[in-house]
Amino acid sequence: MKKLIIMIMVVMVAVVITSCSSRPKVTRIDAQTQIDLSGFWNDTDVRIVCEALIRDFLYSPRAAQAIADIGRRPVVLVGSFRNESSEHIDTGIISTTMETVIFNTGRLDFVAGGAAREELRAERQGEIASELGADFMMFGTVRSIVDRAGRHSVRTYFVSAEMTHLETGQRMWMATNDEIKKTVVQRRNRL
């Protein structure tokens, strides 16, 4: 009987130790820290691409001329970015980050679009007479190329964006950012 109790206690201790060791260890890090665990698209990539594309737009001679033609700070509507890559990418994060970068430049304003605009209209009971319209609309795509050889692969991301004048339909700026290029080496499986 004594041996049975000791054996049960040993098993219980082993279960407790095993369950404690299977808990994940969580460490908080600075949001600006660049971490790339898988080689897939991540938060750092979004930040780099959005900031570079908006900077490219703001310093484009064609965009500068279109902005000057309006004669005031232009209003931009950020539309959707389509994911045409080979992996899952939440392009809503790209659109939201573009809006934030645009807003923080202080050189452009933007209006809510899509579901947010409909929600605002419903709150105002459908009144749209005082609603500010957009001058330009930005939208784009995300594509990727994966080059593989054995355990090695290179992922290159191409994020294209364009700004279109809503009244005329004229494209006033287009750019593609291909700064995100990653090499990935898969570990060998050990048996």
C-alpha positions in Angstrom: 0.0 0.0 0.0 2.8 2.4 0.9 4.5 1.7 -2.4 1.3 2.4 -4.3 0.9 5.8 -2.6 4.5 6.7 -3.3 4.0 5.6 -7.0 0.9 7.7 -7.3 2.7 10.7 -5.8 5.6 10.3 -8.2 3.2 10.1 -11.2 1.3 13.3 -9.9 4.6 15.2 -9.5 5.6 14.1 -13.1 2.3 15.3 -14.4 2.6 18.7 -12.7 6.2 19.1 -13.9 5.2 18.2 -17.5 2.2 20.5 -17.5 4.3 23.4 -16.1 7.0 22.9 -18.7 4.5 22.9 -21.6 3.4 26.5 -20.9 4.8 29.0 -23.3 7.3 31.5 -22.1 6.1 35.0 -23.0 8.5 38.0 -23.1 7.3 41.5 -24.0 9.5 43.3 -26.5 9.6 46.8 -28.1 7.2 47.1 -31.0 9.9 48.5 -33.2 12.1 45.4 -32.7 12.5 43.5 -36.0 11.8 39.8 -35.6 11.5 37.4 -38.5 10.7 33.9 -37.3 9.3 32.3 -40.5 10.4 34.4 -43.4 6.8 35.2 -44.2 5.3 38.7 -44.4 5.3 40.4 -41.0 4.7 43.7 -39.1 8.2 45.1 -40.0 7.5 44.5 -43.7 4.2 46.5 -43.5 5.9 49.4 -41.8 8.8 49.6 -44.2 6.7 49.3 -47.3 3.9 51.8 -46.3 6.4 54.5 -45.2 8.4 54.1 -48.4 5.4 54.2 -50.7 3.9 57.3 -49.0 7.3 59.0 -49.1 7.6 58.2 -52.8 4.1 59.6 -53.4 4.8 62.8 -51.5 8.1 63.5 -53.5 6.7 62.5 -56.9 6.7 65.4 -59.3 3.4 64.3 -60.8 1.8 64.0 -57.4 3.2 67.4 -56.4 1.6 69.0 -59.5 -1.8 67.3 -58.9 -1.7 68.5 -55.3 -0.8 72.0 -56.4 -3.7 72.0 -59.0 -6.2 71.4 -56.2 -4.9 74.5 -54.3 -5.5 73.0 -50.8 -4.5 70.0 -48.8 -5.9 67.1 -50.8 -8.2 64.5 -49.3 -7.3 60.8 -49.9 -9.5 57.7 -49.6 -7.4 54.6 -49.0 -9.1 51.7 -50.7 -8.3 48.0 -50.6 -5.0 46.3 -51.3 -5.5 42.9 -52.9 -3.4 39.9 -51.8 -2.1 38.2 -54.9 0.8 36.5 -53.2 1.2 32.8 -52.4 0.6 33.3 -48.7 -2.1 34.7 -46.4 -1.6 38.4 -45.9 -4.1 40.6 -44.0 -4.2 43.5 -46.4 -6.5 45.4 -44.1 -3.4 46.1 -42.0 -1.7 47.6 -45.1 -4.6 49.9 -45.7 -4.8 51.0 -42.1 -1.1 51.6 -41.9 -1.2 53.6 -45.2 -4.0 55.8 -43.6 -1.9 56.3 -40.5 1.2 57.3 -42.4 -0.7 59.6 -44.7 -2.4 61.3 -41.7 0.9 61.7 -39.8 2.6 63.4 -42.7 0.3 66.4 -42.2 0.4 67.0 -45.9 -2.7 65.0 -46.8 -6.1 64.4 -45.2 -8.1 61.3 -45.6 -11.7 60.3 -45.3 -13.2 57.1 -44.0 -14.2 54.6 -46.7 -16.2 51.4 -47.0 -17.9 50.1 -43.8 -16.5 52.9 -41.7 -18.1 55.5 -44.0 -21.5 53.6 -43.9 -21.4 53.5 -40.1 -20.7 57.2 -40.0 -23.6 57.9 -42.3 -25.9 55.7 -40.2 -24.9 57.7 -37.1 -25.8 60.9 -38.9 -29.0 59.3 -40.1 -28.0 59.2 -43.7 -27.0 62.8 -44.1 -24.3 63.1 -46.7 -24.6 66.8 -47.7 -21.8 67.9 -45.4 -19.6 64.9 -46.0 -16.2 65.7 -47.4 -15.4 63.9 -50.6 -12.1 62.5 -51.5 -9.9 64.0 -54.3 -7.7 60.9 -54.7 -8.1 57.2 -54.0 -5.2 54.9 -53.2 -5.3 51.2 -53.8 -2.9 48.4 -54.7 -1.7 44.8 -54.6 0.7 42.6 -52.8 2.5 39.9 -54.9 5.4 37.6 -54.1 7.9 35.5 -55.8 9.4 32.5 -54.1 12.6 31.0 -55.6 13.5 27.6 -54.1 16.4 25.3 -54.4 16.5 22.4 -52.0 16.3 23.7 -48.4 16.9 27.3 -49.5 14.4 29.8 -50.7 14.3 33.5 -51.4 11.0 35.4 -50.9 10.6 38.7 -52.6 7.5 40.9 -52.0 6.2 43.4 -54.5 3.7 45.9 -53.1 2.2 48.1 -55.8 0.2 51.2 -55.0 -1.4 53.8 -57.2 -3.2 57.1 -56.5 -6.1 58.0 -58.9 -7.9 61.3 -59.2 -11.5 60.4 -58.4 -13.1 63.1 -60.6 -11.1 62.4 -63.7 -10.1 58.8 -63.2 -6.5 59.8 -64.2 -3.7 57.9 -62.5 -1.5 60.5 -60.9 1.0 58.3 -59.2 2.1 54.6 -59.3 4.9 52.9 -57.5 6.1 49.4 -56.6 8.1 48.7 -53.5 10.3 45.5 -53.7 12.5 46.2 -50.7 11.3 43.1 -48.8 13.5 40.2 -49.8 14.3 37.3 -47.4 16.4 34.2 -47.5 15.0 31.2 -45.7 16.9 28.0 -45.0 14.8 25.1 -43.8 16.3 22.9 -41.1 17.0 19.3 -41.8 14.6 16.8 -40.3 16.3 14.6 -37.7 14.8 11.3 -37.0 
